[in-house]
Structure formats: structure tokens, C-alpha cells
Amino acid sequence: MTKRLLVLLFVFALVAAACSSDDSTDSETTTTAAAGEDATTTTAAAATATATATTTTSGGDTAAGAVTIRWRTRPDNDQEAAVYQSISDDLQSQLTDVTLTYEAGGTETEGYQQALLTQLAAGEAPDVFWIPGADIAEFASKDVILNLAPYAEADANFSADDFYPGPMAQLTTDPSTGQPSSDYLWGLPRDVSTFALYLNLDLISEAGAPDPRELAAAGAWDWEAFDGVATAVSDLGTEISGYGQSSWWGPVGWWLYSAGGGFFNDAVDACGLDTEESIAGLTAFRDFYATGAALTYGEDPEPVFKAGNVGMFQNGRWATPGIREVDFNWDVVKLPEGPGGPSNWQFWGAYVVNANTENPQAAWDLVAALTSAPVQAQVSELGANIPSRVSQDALDAFLTFSPPENNQAFLDGLSENPVTEAPLWNGDWPSYRDAMNTAVNAVVTGDLAIEDYQANICTELNQYFDG
């Protein structure tokens, strides 16, 4: 590890300690986006793919000839952008030979990834950037991100065992075989996250509905109970909805996996969307929306929830800092159990390095610093995510980062049969994903009969697997 990085990690230990002793931290409104994030465009993220960048050079002029490292994340909102700008500022204030430029990148949809691919092809992409876990295979297979294995091997302070094994298995995959190999390291996981339901406790109380947290504690929080709470809240008035979710693959997949189905077969080499279990999940999904208890499908639920007009809102931990701004009583609860038992996602995303960076060692040093324990503690304390490093101390500390009060709901999601977000190493995930979303959305909105969907979906999607 370079001398510069050792200095950074020491400084961040001090920063993390200072944050943990500051009683005002809970009121901070800062956030981070996780891998499967809801398809929301926000002020910070609504810029074009060539996002506005802020270069920080604290402590006087940067030395002549200094290295410039650009880095980018995909913000969920302004608060998240502020978190990462703050981190960049803190790092920069300790550097004399590197200038950091943080960019709050693009819209918070799959368009962010496509914009990066376009910029990589044009030689305009940043040196370090975050991408969702599901997109690692595409970027690695296109040779646009750097294999960091040599830099990690030379770093005495790096250990793959420090991180959750699911993401690391994907980040160490050989694209030619689809199997983990010590010869590869495509990046380091920034965070992990999972879904929960954000609750407007005032609406639920006004509707006279049972408290979902109490139902969950009693082992009675299932699809039927969920439907009952959503319906009761929806009955409060035409401007009120009982539930809201986004239409990207994460919330969609929860319905399928909760019924015992899923996107793929067990070998992940063919479509699994037409199985009896997957169809049962999709049918329940469609039928629930047909009741009218939910916000119009496809409408962005986050601003409507924050305005106080949605009773339950499905999203990840990354939404917490923005929700902390609301003026009603709220908390979270784990997702209700479907007929297949408890299910959720283990979302994750990684910092990766541009294959054509002019400063690969400095880029690796930044990735290592951004995924260090002190930096992860700083971000987690501000409410944004769950650390990607395996540490009981980190999880125990996470439970204290409130509001919400029921942080255990997120840890339950990580422990109760989660599906690890995984790239498709033997196929074309973006094409598969887009075709799946189009068909599923058509079923939910009533534009496609579920019988026609079941008869044709896997014939259409199997073309996206290699061979």
C-alpha cells in the first residue's frame, strides 16, 4: 500500500471517530445509491451523462504536475451527492500530489451505465466510477475496466475476505469461464443493501390498519396482511395510495422470488420466468395492482411518499437520508413473506477503474480508500447503506444509525434468503433485463395476457444466453 493511502486511512479513522461522537449526525440528510436503486431522476442526478464535476483542492494550491483523478457515483438525490462530495473534500484536504474531481453522474436509471460505456468508448470517462453489481460482467467482457488483481496483490493491507463473499465471487470472475479466479479483480464493493418497506405511520394509524412492524414481530407479515394494510390506507381517499414501488427489475423480481420462482433456472443458463412459481408471483403482482390499492404502476413513488400520500413504499437503504426529511411519523419493516417464504435482494455495487486511466496506481489507491472501513462507517452513519465489509461491529453500529428506529428490518433482509445481485457472465444481461421488464410491465398494466406471457417469454429471452 502506498504511503499516501496509509495517511488517508489514518485520517479517515479520525473522521469516523468524530462523526460517531456528533449528536447531530442523525439529522444529516445525506445518502448513497445502491446497486438496484429505484428508477428516480433527482436534482443531483438529472444532469446529462457528462455530469457537473466539482474539483476540491483544500489546503492551498495543488502542486504543479499533480495527478488528477476523476471519480463518479450515481446519486439517488441531492443528499447522496453531498455525501460523496464531502468524502472527496476530506480526501483532497490531505493530498498534495493528487487532485480529486467528484462527479454526480447522470440519471438514476440504467441510462447511467450506457452513458459510461459511451464515454469509455470516446475516451471521456472518469478514472474511477461506481456501477451496479449486475453490470460487472458487461463492463469486464468489453475490456473497459481494469483488472486490479496485480494492484491488490501488491497491497499488503488488502484481503478479499474483508468483504461479503457473494459480491467478491462476482468481482473475481474470469469472463472466459464464468468462474472465480485469483487472477482477476474487477473492483471492490462499495456497499450492500436490501429492500424494506418505508411506512407512513400516520396514514396507517388513521386507516385503523394493524402496524406492519407488530405483524412482522408476530410472524404474521405475509402477502395477505400486506394487502389488508394497503387496502385500508388506500380507502382514506382518492389522493392516497396504500403502496408504491418502482418498475425496474429489483421490485419486480421480489414478487417472483417470493413465490419461489425467479429470473433464471438453477444453473443460470436459461430463462426461468415461465415456471409455475414465477407465474404465481407475477399473477399476485398483477392482481394486487388491479385492486387499485397501489400508486399507478410506473409512477415514481418516492416523491409521493415523501409528500405524505403513500402508506408503504418499497426501496433500499439508500433512500433513508431523503426520507429523513419528511414531516410525518415513519419507520421501516421487512418485506412481507410470499408463498415461497421470506425473500429479498442482496444488492451491491462496486468501484471500478477505467481500463485506460493514465494513473492506475492512484486509481487503485482511491478505490481502496473509498472502500476502507473508516469511509464505510462514515457513509453508513449518515444513513446511506450497509457496509460491504464483513464485521459484526459494523452491523451492531448500523443498528444505532437512526432514524429509522427499526434498522433490523434491513439486516433481516440480508439474512432471510436474499438473492445476491449477480451479473450474467454467459449472456447479455441488459437485453434480457429490458425484454423482461417490457413483458412484465405489460402484464401488470393489463396490456398482455399472462397466458401469452407464459407461452412466449422464455422463447424470446433464451436468445440472450451465449450458445
C-alpha positions as CSV (number, residue, x, y, z in Angstrom):
1,M,0.0,0.0,0.0
2,T,1.3,3.5,-0.8
3,K,2.3,5.9,1.8
4,R,-0.4,8.2,0.6
5,L,-3.1,5.6,1.3
6,L,-1.8,4.9,4.8
7,V,-2.1,8.6,5.5
8,L,-5.7,8.6,4.1
9,L,-6.8,5.7,6.2
10,F,-5.4,7.2,9.4
11,V,-7.2,10.5,8.6
12,F,-10.5,8.7,8.0
13,A,-10.2,6.8,11.3
14,L,-10.2,10.3,12.9
15,V,-13.1,11.5,10.7
16,A,-15.2,8.4,11.6
17,A,-14.5,8.8,15.3
18,A,-15.5,12.5,15.1
19,C,-18.7,11.6,13.2
20,S,-19.6,8.9,15.8
21,S,-19.4,11.4,18.6
22,D,-21.5,14.1,16.9
23,D,-25.1,14.1,18.2
24,S,-26.3,16.0,15.2
25,T,-25.4,13.1,12.8
26,D,-28.9,11.6,12.9
27,S,-30.4,14.7,11.4
28,E,-28.0,14.7,8.4
29,T,-29.8,14.4,5.1
30,T,-27.2,12.6,3.1
31,T,-27.4,9.3,1.2
32,T,-25.9,6.8,-1.2
33,A,-27.3,4.8,-4.0
34,A,-27.1,1.0,-4.0
35,A,-27.0,-1.4,-6.8
36,G,-30.5,-1.9,-7.6
37,E,-31.8,1.5,-6.9
38,D,-35.2,2.8,-7.8
39,A,-35.6,4.5,-11.1
40,T,-35.8,8.1,-9.9
41,T,-34.4,11.2,-11.5
42,T,-33.4,13.8,-9.0
43,T,-31.9,17.2,-9.0
44,A,-28.4,15.9,-8.4
45,A,-28.8,13.1,-10.9
46,A,-30.8,14.7,-13.6
47,A,-27.9,16.3,-15.4
48,T,-26.7,14.8,-18.6
49,A,-24.3,11.8,-18.6
50,T,-21.5,14.3,-18.6
51,A,-22.3,15.3,-15.0
52,T,-21.2,18.5,-13.5
53,A,-18.0,18.0,-11.6
54,T,-16.6,19.7,-8.6
55,T,-12.8,19.7,-8.1
56,T,-11.7,20.2,-4.5
57,T,-8.2,21.4,-3.6
58,S,-8.2,22.2,0.1
59,G,-5.2,23.5,1.9
60,G,-3.8,25.7,-0.8
61,D,-2.7,25.3,-4.4
62,T,-2.1,21.8,-5.7
63,A,1.5,21.1,-6.6
64,A,2.4,21.6,-10.2
65,G,2.2,18.4,-12.2
66,A,-0.2,16.7,-9.8
67,V,-2.2,13.7,-10.9
68,T,-5.9,14.4,-11.4
69,I,-8.3,11.5,-10.7
70,R,-12.0,11.9,-11.6
71,W,-14.5,9.7,-9.9
72,R,-18.2,9.2,-10.2
73,T,-21.2,7.7,-8.5
74,R,-24.9,7.6,-9.4
75,P,-26.8,9.7,-6.9
76,D,-30.3,8.9,-5.8
77,N,-30.8,12.5,-4.7
78,D,-29.0,15.7,-3.7
79,Q,-28.3,14.4,-0.2
80,E,-26.4,11.4,-1.6
81,A,-24.3,13.7,-3.9
82,A,-23.4,15.7,-0.8
83,V,-22.1,12.6,1.0
84,Y,-19.7,11.8,-1.7
85,Q,-18.7,15.4,-2.3
86,S,-17.9,15.5,1.4
87,I,-15.8,12.4,1.2
88,S,-13.9,13.8,-1.8
89,D,-13.3,17.0,0.1
90,D,-12.0,15.1,3.1
91,L,-9.6,13.0,1.0
92,Q,-8.5,16.0,-1.0
93,S,-7.6,18.1,2.0
94,Q,-4.9,15.5,2.9
95,L,-3.4,15.3,-0.6
96,T,-0.6,17.3,-2.2
97,D,0.1,15.2,-5.3
98,V,-3.4,14.2,-6.4
99,T,-6.4,16.4,-7.4
100,L,-9.7,14.6,-6.9
101,T,-12.7,15.6,-9.0
102,Y,-16.0,14.1,-7.9
103,E,-18.9,13.8,-10.4
104,A,-22.5,13.2,-9.5
105,G,-23.4,11.2,-12.6
106,G,-26.4,11.0,-14.8
107,T,-29.9,9.9,-14.2
108,E,-30.5,7.2,-11.6
109,T,-31.6,4.5,-14.2
110,E,-29.8,2.1,-16.5
111,G,-29.0,5.1,-18.7
112,Y,-26.2,5.9,-16.3
113,Q,-24.4,2.7,-17.3
114,Q,-24.9,3.3,-21.0
115,A,-23.6,6.8,-20.7
116,L,-20.5,5.4,-19.1
117,L,-20.0,2.9,-21.9
118,T,-20.3,5.7,-24.5
119,Q,-17.8,7.9,-22.6
120,L,-15.4,4.9,-22.2
121,A,-15.5,4.4,-26.0
122,A,-14.9,8.1,-26.6
123,G,-12.0,8.3,-24.0
124,E,-14.1,10.7,-21.9
125,A,-15.0,8.5,-18.9
126,P,-13.7,9.2,-15.3
127,D,-10.8,7.2,-13.8
128,V,-12.9,5.6,-11.1
129,F,-16.6,5.0,-11.1
130,W,-19.3,3.1,-9.4
131,I,-21.5,0.6,-11.3
132,P,-24.2,-1.9,-10.1
133,G,-23.2,-5.4,-9.4
134,A,-25.4,-6.7,-12.2
135,D,-23.4,-4.8,-14.8
136,I,-19.9,-6.0,-13.8
137,A,-19.9,-8.8,-16.5
138,E,-20.8,-6.5,-19.3
139,F,-18.1,-3.9,-18.4
140,A,-15.4,-6.6,-17.8
141,S,-16.3,-8.5,-21.0
142,K,-16.0,-5.3,-23.1
143,D,-12.5,-4.7,-21.6
144,V,-13.4,-1.2,-20.5
145,I,-12.5,-1.7,-16.8
146,L,-9.1,-2.6,-15.4
147,N,-8.2,-5.9,-13.8
148,L,-7.0,-4.8,-10.4
149,A,-5.6,-8.1,-9.3
150,P,-1.9,-7.0,-9.6
151,Y,-2.5,-3.9,-7.6
152,A,-4.4,-5.8,-4.9
153,E,-1.7,-8.4,-4.7
154,A,0.9,-5.7,-4.1
155,D,-1.2,-4.1,-1.4
156,A,-0.3,-5.7,1.9
157,N,-3.4,-4.3,3.5
158,F,-5.9,-5.8,1.1
159,S,-7.8,-9.0,1.8
160,A,-10.8,-10.3,-0.2
161,D,-12.0,-11.9,3.0
162,D,-12.8,-8.5,4.4
163,F,-15.9,-8.3,2.1
164,Y,-19.1,-10.3,1.7
165,P,-18.4,-13.4,-0.4
166,G,-21.3,-13.0,-2.8
167,P,-20.1,-9.8,-4.4
168,M,-16.4,-10.9,-4.2
169,A,-17.2,-14.1,-6.1
170,Q,-18.5,-12.0,-9.0
171,L,-15.7,-9.4,-8.8
172,T,-13.1,-12.2,-9.1
173,T,-14.7,-14.0,-12.1
174,D,-12.8,-14.9,-15.2
175,P,-15.0,-13.7,-18.1
176,S,-13.9,-16.6,-20.3
177,T,-15.1,-19.3,-17.9
178,G,-17.7,-17.6,-15.7
179,Q,-15.9,-19.0,-12.6
180,P,-14.0,-17.2,-9.8
181,S,-10.2,-16.9,-10.3
182,S,-7.5,-15.3,-8.2
183,D,-6.1,-13.8,-11.5
184,Y,-9.0,-11.3,-11.6
185,L,-10.3,-8.5,-9.5
186,W,-12.7,-6.1,-11.3
187,G,-13.3,-3.7,-8.4
188,L,-14.2,-3.5,-4.8
189,P,-17.7,-3.5,-3.4
190,R,-18.8,-0.1,-2.1
191,D,-21.8,-1.3,-0.1
192,V,-24.5,-3.8,0.2
193,S,-28.2,-3.1,0.6
194,T,-31.6,-4.7,0.6
195,F,-35.2,-3.7,0.4
196,A,-37.6,-2.8,3.2
197,L,-41.0,-1.1,3.2
198,Y,-40.9,2.5,4.3
199,L,-44.0,3.2,6.4
200,N,-46.1,6.3,6.8
201,L,-47.2,5.5,10.3
202,D,-49.6,8.4,10.4
203,L,-51.6,7.1,7.4
204,I,-51.6,3.6,8.7
205,S,-52.8,4.7,12.1
206,E,-55.5,6.9,10.5
207,A,-56.7,4.0,8.5
208,G,-57.0,1.8,11.6
209,A,-54.8,-0.8,10.0
210,P,-52.5,-3.1,12.0
211,D,-48.9,-1.9,12.4
212,P,-46.8,-3.9,10.0
213,R,-43.9,-3.9,12.5
214,E,-46.1,-5.7,15.0
215,L,-47.3,-8.1,12.4
216,A,-43.7,-8.9,11.4
217,A,-42.7,-9.4,15.1
218,A,-45.6,-11.8,15.5
219,G,-44.7,-13.8,12.3
220,A,-47.9,-12.7,10.6
221,W,-46.5,-10.3,8.0
222,D,-47.3,-12.0,4.7
223,W,-48.9,-11.1,1.4
224,E,-52.4,-11.3,2.8
225,A,-51.6,-9.0,5.7
226,F,-49.7,-6.6,3.3
227,D,-52.8,-6.4,1.0
228,G,-55.0,-5.6,4.0
229,V,-52.9,-2.7,5.2
230,A,-52.5,-1.3,1.7
231,T,-56.2,-1.5,1.0
232,A,-57.1,0.2,4.3
233,V,-54.8,3.1,3.7
234,S,-55.9,3.4,0.1
235,D,-59.5,3.7,1.3
236,L,-58.6,7.0,3.1
237,G,-59.2,9.0,-0.1
238,T,-58.5,9.3,-3.9
239,E,-55.2,11.1,-3.3
240,I,-53.9,8.4,-1.0
241,S,-52.3,5.1,-2.1
242,G,-51.6,2.2,0.1
243,Y,-48.4,1.1,-1.6
244,G,-45.8,2.3,-4.2
245,Q,-42.9,0.7,-6.0
246,S,-40.8,1.4,-9.0
247,S,-40.9,-0.7,-12.2
248,W,-37.2,-1.7,-12.5
249,W,-36.1,-5.3,-12.1
250,G,-35.5,-5.2,-8.4
251,P,-39.0,-4.7,-7.1
252,V,-40.4,-6.8,-10.0
253,G,-38.1,-9.7,-9.0
254,W,-39.2,-9.6,-5.4
255,W,-42.7,-10.8,-6.4
256,L,-41.3,-13.7,-8.4
257,Y,-38.7,-14.9,-5.9
258,S,-41.1,-14.5,-3.0
259,A,-43.3,-17.0,-4.7
260,G,-40.4,-19.5,-5.2
261,G,-39.6,-18.5,-8.8
262,G,-37.1,-16.2,-10.3
263,F,-35.4,-14.8,-13.4
264,F,-33.4,-17.9,-14.3
265,N,-33.1,-21.6,-14.0
266,D,-31.0,-23.0,-11.2
267,A,-27.9,-23.2,-13.4
268,V,-28.4,-19.6,-14.5
269,D,-28.0,-20.6,-18.2
270,A,-31.7,-20.3,-19.3
271,C,-34.8,-18.3,-18.6
272,G,-36.9,-19.2,-15.6
273,L,-39.7,-16.7,-16.0
274,D,-42.3,-19.2,-17.1
275,T,-42.1,-21.7,-14.2
276,E,-45.2,-22.3,-12.2
277,E,-43.7,-20.4,-9.2
278,S,-42.6,-17.4,-11.3
279,I,-46.1,-17.2,-12.9
280,A,-47.7,-17.4,-9.4
281,G,-45.6,-14.4,-8.3
282,L,-46.4,-12.4,-11.4
283,T,-50.1,-13.2,-11.1
284,A,-50.1,-12.0,-7.5
285,F,-48.3,-8.9,-8.6
286,R,-50.8,-8.2,-11.4
287,D,-53.8,-8.9,-9.2
288,F,-52.6,-6.7,-6.4
289,Y,-52.2,-3.7,-8.8
290,A,-55.7,-4.4,-10.3
291,T,-57.3,-3.7,-6.9
292,G,-56.3,0.0,-7.1
293,A,-54.7,-0.1,-3.7
294,A,-51.3,0.9,-5.1
295,L,-50.0,4.1,-6.8
296,T,-50.3,4.0,-10.6
297,Y,-47.7,1.4,-11.8
298,G,-44.7,3.2,-13.4
299,E,-45.2,6.4,-11.4
300,D,-42.2,7.4,-9.3
301,P,-43.3,6.6,-5.7
302,E,-40.6,8.3,-3.8
303,P,-41.8,11.9,-4.1
304,V,-45.4,10.9,-3.5
305,F,-44.4,9.0,-0.3
306,K,-42.3,12.0,0.9
307,A,-45.4,14.2,0.3
308,G,-47.3,12.0,2.7
309,N,-49.6,10.3,0.2
310,V,-48.4,6.7,0.2
311,G,-48.7,4.3,3.1
312,M,-45.9,1.9,2.2
313,F,-43.0,2.4,-0.2
314,Q,-40.6,-0.3,-1.2
315,N,-37.0,0.8,-1.5
316,G,-33.5,0.2,-0.3
317,R,-31.4,1.7,2.5
318,W,-30.1,4.3,0.0
319,A,-33.4,6.1,0.3
320,T,-33.2,6.7,4.0
321,P,-31.4,10.1,4.1
322,G,-34.0,11.6,1.8
323,I,-36.9,10.1,3.8
324,R,-35.4,11.6,7.0
325,E,-36.6,15.0,5.6
326,V,-40.3,14.2,5.9
327,D,-42.5,15.7,8.5
328,F,-44.7,12.7,9.3
329,N,-44.0,9.7,11.6
330,W,-42.3,6.9,9.7
331,D,-40.3,3.8,10.1
332,V,-39.4,0.6,8.1
333,V,-40.4,-3.0,8.2
334,K,-39.1,-6.1,6.4
335,L,-40.8,-7.2,3.2
336,P,-43.8,-9.5,3.7
337,E,-43.4,-13.2,3.1
338,G,-44.8,-14.8,0.0
339,P,-45.7,-18.4,-0.6
340,G,-42.1,-19.2,-1.2
341,G,-41.0,-17.9,2.2
342,P,-39.0,-14.8,3.1
343,S,-37.1,-13.3,0.1
344,N,-35.2,-10.2,-0.7
345,W,-32.2,-9.0,-2.6
346,Q,-28.6,-8.6,-1.6
347,F,-27.9,-5.5,-3.7
348,W,-24.3,-4.3,-4.2
349,G,-22.3,-2.1,-6.4
350,A,-18.6,-1.7,-6.9
351,Y,-16.0,0.9,-7.6
352,V,-14.1,0.0,-10.8
353,V,-11.2,1.6,-12.7
354,N,-11.3,2.8,-16.3
355,A,-9.1,0.4,-18.3
356,N,-7.5,3.4,-20.0
357,T,-6.7,5.5,-16.9
358,E,-3.4,7.2,-17.1
359,N,-2.8,6.7,-13.4
360,P,-3.8,3.1,-12.4
361,Q,-1.9,3.1,-9.1
362,A,-3.5,6.3,-8.0
363,A,-6.9,5.0,-9.1
364,W,-6.4,1.8,-7.1
365,D,-5.4,3.8,-4.0
366,L,-8.6,5.8,-4.3
367,V,-10.7,2.7,-4.7
368,A,-9.0,1.2,-1.6
369,A,-9.6,4.4,0.4
370,L,-13.3,4.7,-0.7
371,T,-14.0,1.1,0.4
372,S,-12.0,1.3,3.7
373,A,-13.7,0.7,7.0
374,P,-13.5,4.3,8.2
375,V,-15.1,5.7,5.0
376,Q,-17.8,3.0,5.0
377,A,-18.5,3.8,8.6
378,Q,-18.8,7.5,7.7
379,V,-21.3,6.8,4.9
380,S,-23.3,4.3,6.9
381,E,-23.6,6.6,9.9
382,L,-25.2,9.2,7.6
383,G,-27.9,6.6,6.9
384,A,-27.0,5.7,3.3
385,N,-26.1,2.0,3.2
386,I,-24.8,-1.1,4.9
387,P,-21.1,-1.6,4.9
388,S,-19.8,-4.2,2.4
389,R,-17.1,-5.3,4.8
390,V,-17.9,-8.3,7.0
391,S,-17.8,-7.1,10.6
392,Q,-20.2,-7.7,13.4
393,D,-19.1,-4.5,15.0
394,A,-20.1,-2.7,11.8
395,L,-23.5,-4.3,11.8
396,D,-24.0,-3.5,15.5
397,A,-23.2,0.1,14.9
398,F,-25.5,0.2,11.9
399,L,-28.5,-0.6,14.2
400,T,-27.8,2.6,16.0
401,F,-27.9,4.9,12.9
402,S,-31.4,6.2,13.3
403,P,-34.0,7.1,12.2
404,P,-35.4,4.7,11.2
405,E,-35.8,3.0,14.5
406,N,-36.3,-0.5,13.0
407,N,-32.9,-0.8,11.3
408,Q,-33.1,-4.5,12.0
409,A,-35.5,-4.7,9.0
410,F,-32.6,-4.2,6.6
411,L,-30.4,-6.8,8.4
412,D,-33.4,-9.2,8.3
413,G,-33.4,-8.7,4.5
414,L,-29.8,-9.7,4.3
415,S,-30.2,-12.8,6.5
416,E,-33.5,-14.2,5.3
417,N,-32.9,-16.0,2.0
418,P,-31.7,-13.0,-0.1
419,V,-30.8,-13.4,-3.8
420,T,-27.4,-11.9,-4.5
421,E,-27.5,-9.4,-7.3
422,A,-25.3,-11.1,-9.9
423,P,-24.1,-10.2,-13.4
424,L,-24.9,-12.6,-16.3
425,W,-21.5,-13.9,-17.3
426,N,-22.8,-16.2,-20.0
427,G,-25.3,-13.9,-21.7
428,D,-26.5,-10.4,-22.5
429,W,-28.0,-9.1,-19.2
430,P,-29.0,-5.6,-20.5
431,S,-31.0,-7.1,-23.4
432,Y,-32.5,-9.8,-21.1
433,R,-33.4,-7.3,-18.5
434,D,-35.0,-4.8,-20.9
435,A,-37.1,-7.5,-22.6
436,M,-38.2,-9.0,-19.3
437,N,-39.2,-5.6,-17.9
438,T,-41.2,-4.7,-21.0
439,A,-43.1,-8.0,-20.9
440,V,-43.7,-8.0,-17.1
441,N,-44.8,-4.4,-17.2
442,A,-47.3,-5.2,-19.9
443,V,-48.8,-8.0,-17.8
444,V,-49.1,-5.8,-14.7
445,T,-50.8,-3.0,-16.7
446,G,-53.2,-5.4,-18.4
447,D,-51.7,-5.0,-21.9
448,L,-50.6,-8.6,-22.1
449,A,-52.4,-11.7,-21.1
450,I,-50.4,-13.7,-18.6
451,E,-51.2,-16.9,-20.6
452,D,-49.5,-15.3,-23.7
453,Y,-46.6,-14.2,-21.5
454,Q,-46.0,-17.7,-20.1
455,A,-46.2,-19.3,-23.5
456,N,-43.6,-17.0,-25.1
457,I,-41.4,-15.2,-22.6
458,C,-38.6,-17.8,-22.4
459,T,-38.5,-18.5,-26.1
460,E,-37.9,-14.8,-26.6
461,L,-35.4,-14.4,-23.8
462,N,-33.3,-17.5,-24.2
463,Q,-31.7,-15.9,-27.3
464,Y,-29.7,-13.7,-24.9
465,F,-27.7,-16.6,-23.4
466,D,-24.4,-17.5,-25.1
467,G,-24.6,-20.6,-27.1
